[in-house]
């Protein structure tokens, strides 16, 4: 099931009003993609359809979740990505955090900050946590997962190197695009993942190449942090990360989930 967060179609005056809604992405009998509205936030209210249906083309998709507290990220979780930077594969998951203020949605703009001379894409599979949890054993990790979405772990590469730690380089506003929706029924163990910039293929791999698998990551992260409903875990990026110049369009695609597309702009 695909769960989207969206704003409704424009009204007669061309305005898009109202608070964000949640819905189930599907198809009409005529084959058009639709969104069936549900009541409230499914992380807290469950999934209860209202019967109201919109055409997907008429709504504006938002980030499918705004993490309640944090985005937990895993660095160097693909051996080829570690190798392209001359780094060793870590013996344990290498964790860092992005603030929830870095999250944006599909078609929102990634803003190149004035402080950086190089901003890179990093396409990743993201895990959405479904309930409050702590010290989760890996064999029970599936019980705390709500679903999966697509992420771009945007990175100011020069600042990552100069700062000696990653908080600023990874944490700028707009540096965590998520979307286009959450897929709740998915085997994430071997999915194709790719990134294109203006149509040029930059990254191409499979999630089966992760060094640390999702259950192990959840066990390790939850031993350090209490995870809250709506928290997001980014699971690492494969080789091929690279520059996203202002004016370009970057797309991250994960098999059986969808494509997350964003424009890159300079900060005025």
C-alpha positions in Angstrom: 0.0 0.0 0.0 1.3 3.5 -0.9 0.5 6.2 1.6 0.9 9.8 0.4 0.8 13.1 2.2 -0.7 15.9 0.0 -2.6 19.1 -0.3 -5.9 19.0 -2.2 -6.6 20.3 -5.7 -6.8 24.0 -6.4 -10.1 25.7 -5.9 -12.0 27.9 -8.3 -9.7 30.8 -7.6 -6.6 28.8 -8.4 -5.6 28.5 -4.7 -4.6 25.3 -3.0 -6.0 25.5 0.6 -6.3 23.4 3.6 -4.0 21.4 5.9 -2.0 18.4 4.6 -4.0 15.3 4.1 -3.1 11.6 3.9 -4.3 9.1 1.3 -3.8 5.8 -0.4 -2.4 5.9 -3.9 -4.2 3.7 -6.4 -5.9 3.6 -9.7 -9.4 4.3 -10.9 -11.4 1.8 -13.0 -10.3 3.9 -16.0 -6.6 3.5 -15.1 -6.0 7.0 -13.8 -3.8 7.3 -10.7 -5.8 8.4 -7.7 -5.5 9.3 -4.0 -8.2 7.9 -1.6 -8.3 10.2 1.4 -7.9 8.7 4.8 -8.7 10.1 8.2 -5.8 11.7 10.1 -2.2 10.7 10.2 -1.9 6.9 9.7 1.0 6.7 12.1 -1.3 7.6 14.9 -4.9 7.1 13.6 -4.5 3.9 11.5 -5.7 3.7 7.9 -9.3 4.5 7.6 -10.6 5.6 4.1 -13.1 8.4 3.9 -14.4 7.5 0.4 -13.2 10.9 -1.0 -11.0 10.4 -4.1 -8.7 12.9 -5.9 -6.8 12.4 -9.1 -3.1 12.2 -8.3 -2.3 14.7 -11.0 -4.5 17.3 -9.3 -2.9 17.2 -5.8 0.4 18.4 -4.6 2.5 15.7 -3.1 4.4 16.6 0.1 7.1 14.9 2.0 5.3 11.7 3.0 6.4 12.1 6.6 8.0 14.9 8.7 10.1 13.1 11.3 8.9 13.8 14.8 12.4 14.1 16.1 15.2 13.0 13.8 16.5 11.5 10.6 19.1 8.8 11.5 21.6 8.2 8.7 24.1 5.4 8.0 27.4 6.4 6.4 29.6 4.2 4.1 27.1 1.4 4.0 28.0 0.3 0.5 31.6 -0.9 0.0 31.9 0.8 -3.5 30.9 4.2 -2.0 33.5 3.8 0.8 36.1 2.9 -1.8 35.4 5.9 -4.1 36.4 8.2 -1.3 39.4 6.0 -0.2 37.7 5.1 3.1 37.6 1.9 5.0 34.4 0.0 5.5 33.4 0.7 9.1 33.2 -2.3 11.5 29.9 -1.1 12.8 27.1 1.1 11.3 28.4 4.7 11.1 25.6 6.9 12.3 24.9 10.6 12.0 21.8 12.7 12.2 19.9 15.2 10.0 17.5 17.6 11.6 13.8 17.3 10.6 14.1 20.9 9.3 16.1 19.5 6.4 13.2 17.5 5.0 11.4 18.6 1.8 9.1 16.8 -0.6 8.8 15.8 -4.3 9.4 18.7 -6.7 10.5 21.0 -3.9 13.8 22.8 -4.5 17.1 21.8 -3.0 18.8 25.1 -2.1 22.5 25.3 -2.7 23.9 27.2 0.4 26.2 30.2 0.0 28.7 28.5 2.3 29.4 25.6 -0.1 31.2 25.2 -3.4 30.1 21.6 -4.0 26.7 20.0 -3.3 26.3 16.3 -4.1 23.5 13.8 -4.5 23.3 10.6 -2.5 20.3 8.4 -3.4 19.1 6.1 -0.6 16.4 3.8 0.6 14.6 5.3 3.7 12.9 3.4 6.4 9.9 5.0 8.3 9.5 4.0 11.9 5.9 3.2 12.9 6.0 3.2 16.7 8.0 4.3 19.7 10.8 1.8 20.3 14.1 1.2 22.1 16.6 -1.7 22.1 14.9 -3.5 19.2 16.5 -6.9 18.5 17.1 -7.4 14.8 14.7 -10.3 14.5 11.9 -8.0 15.6 12.9 -5.0 13.5 10.0 -5.6 11.1 7.5 -5.0 13.9 8.6 -1.3 14.2 8.7 -0.4 10.5 5.7 1.5 9.0 7.1 1.5 5.5 9.8 2.7 3.0 10.3 5.7 0.9 13.0 7.3 -1.3 15.6 9.8 0.0 18.4 12.0 -1.3 21.0 12.5 1.4 22.2 15.9 0.0 25.7 16.7 1.1 27.9 19.8 1.0 31.0 17.8 0.2 33.5 20.5 0.8 32.1 21.4 4.2 32.0 17.7 5.1 35.7 17.6 4.6 36.6 21.0 6.2 34.4 20.6 9.3 35.7 17.2 10.3 32.2 16.1 11.2 29.0 16.0 9.2 26.3 18.0 11.0 26.5 21.1 9.0 27.3 19.5 5.6 24.4 17.1 5.9 21.9 19.3 7.8 21.1 22.4 5.8 17.5 23.2 5.2 16.3 21.3 2.1 19.1 18.7 2.3 16.7 15.7 3.0 14.2 15.2 0.1 11.8 12.4 0.8 9.0 10.9 -1.3 7.0 10.5 -3.3 5.1 8.3 -0.8 5.5 5.5 1.7 5.3 1.9 0.5 4.0 -0.2 3.4 4.2 -3.6 1.7 7.7 -4.2 0.4 10.7 -6.6 0.7 13.6 -4.1 0.8 16.4 -6.7 0.6 17.2 -6.5 -3.1 15.8 -3.4 -4.9 17.3 -1.5 -7.8 18.4 2.1 -6.8 19.5 4.7 -9.3 20.1 8.4 -9.5 20.0 10.6 -12.6 21.0 14.3 -13.0 19.3 16.0 -16.0 18.7 12.5 -17.3 22.3 11.3 -17.0 22.7 8.1 -14.9 25.0 8.7 -12.0 24.3 6.0 -9.5 23.1 2.4 -10.1 23.1 -0.4 -7.6 20.9 -2.7 -5.5 20.0 -2.6 -1.9 21.4 -6.2 -1.5 24.8 -4.5 -1.7 24.3 -2.9 1.7 27.0 -3.9 4.2 24.7 -3.6 7.2 21.1 -4.7 6.5 18.0 -2.9 7.8 17.3 -5.2 10.8 20.9 -4.8 12.0 20.7 -1.0 11.5 17.5 -0.7 13.5 19.0 -2.8 16.3 22.1 -0.7 16.4 20.4 2.7 16.1 17.7 1.8 18.7 20.4 0.8 21.2 21.5 4.4 21.1 18.4 6.4 20.4 14.7 6.0 21.3 13.0 5.9 17.9 9.6 7.7 17.6 6.8 7.2 15.2 7.7 9.0 12.0 11.4 9.0 12.6 13.3 8.1 9.4 16.4 6.0 8.8 18.5 6.6 5.7 20.3 3.4 4.9 23.4 4.6 2.9 24.2 5.3 -0.7 26.1 3.4 -3.4 29.0 4.6 -5.5 28.6 7.3 -8.0 27.7 10.3 -5.8 28.4 13.6 -7.5 27.8 17.2 -8.1 24.3 18.7 -8.5 24.8 22.1 -10.1 22.2 24.9 -9.6 19.5 24.6 -12.3 19.7 20.8 -12.6 17.0 18.3 -11.9 17.9 15.2 -9.8 15.9 12.0 -9.7 16.2 9.1 -7.3 14.4 5.9 -8.2 13.9 2.8 -6.1 12.3 -0.3 -7.6 8.7 -0.9 -6.4 8.5 2.4 -4.6 8.9 5.2 -7.2 10.9 8.3 -8.2 11.7 11.3 -6.1 12.5 14.4 -8.3 13.8 17.8 -7.1 15.3 20.9 -8.7 18.5 22.5 -7.4 18.6 26.2 -7.0 21.1 28.8 -5.7 20.3 30.7 -2.6 19.5 34.3 -3.6 
